[in-house]
Amino acid sequence: MLDVRRLRLLRELARRGTIAAVAEALTFSPSAVSQQLNVLEREAGLPLLERTGRGVRLTPAGQNLVRHAEAVLERLEQADADLAEARGGLAGALRIGAFPTATRAIVPAALIALARRHPGLEPMVSETDPAAVAHALRAGDLDVALVHEYDFVPAEPEPGLATEPLYGEAMYLAAPATEAPDPSGTHPAEAPDPSGGSDQGAVLRTHAGAPWITATPGTLCHAMTVRACQAAGFTPRVRHQVDEFATVLALVAAGQGVAVVPQLGVTGPADPAVRLTRLLMERRTNLAFRSGAAAHPAVAAFGAALRAAVPPDLAGSRAGT
């Protein structure tokens, strides 16, 4: 009989590529991971891994077993959801991952509503970059998470995970107000419909020679800015790398460069030192969880609380859009 815990290790090896990475993610030693995979091979009765120098790769049999493992793990999530529904009354920890702007603008109101309806539930929020969410969910470090994607950085399907749409945000080019104003520049409260036909490439090219402020490399926000500029015909000259949008806007106000920021990153009173120009691109936020967990009462309750907490002025904020 195949052991589910060892199947999970094989699945993680298929996703992460090395035994060392699996060991680090699941807080095992590399030797313990290797030992468990050797036992799984004996259970399977044929080789699942091929040694390639210092690394390993899955054999065709191993790859096929990973596909079965995904189905088994999904059914286990469904079973856990059924048991939670049968127990009635939500209780215990719910481990939530969220990125900073959502943590500030959306999550607190959702947690208030969740506490009123399910006082026995203990939500535990960890600030998590969307790029790290898939591994954290599959490893069991998170139960549910908010993730985002951009028009220029679409989300790739993640085996073992499922998502539901929550809301969309407008995107803005933030530039020092001392520069010559662009006629389409507006504050978010006055933003035009992005379908109005403005030339996003032309707006970005206006600042092709300026220093740029981006998020740190490896994040979706950094990739979004670089790819949007490249689509406009140039590669941005990056001066500052900052992940927190309030700090980004403070640097823009100080004349340190220009940046692309999402709607939730420019909430609050308008800064007269910053000019915002609406772009055609959008950032979309989804709720992510392990496949099979959509019906889990805690996941469903948190999703409902999030949708109720989304500000009505966000583009595409209606549930299910």
Secondary structure, 3 states (H helix, E strand, C coil): CCCHHHHHHHHHHHHHCCHHHHHHHCCCCHHHHHHHHHHHHHHHCCCCEEEECCEEEECHHHHHHHHHHHHHHHHHHHHHHHHHHHHCCCCEEEEEEECHHHHHHCHHHHHHHHHHHCCCEEEEEEECCHHHHHHHHHCCCCCEEEEEEECCECCCCCCCEEEEEEEEEEEEEEEECCCCCCCCECCHHHCCCHHHCCCHHHHHHCCCCCEEEECCCCCHHHHHHHHHHHHCCCCCEEEEECCCHHHHHHHHHCCCCEEEEEHHHHCCCCCCCEEEEEEEEEEEEEEEEECCCCCCHHHHHHHHHHHHHCCCCCCCCCCCC
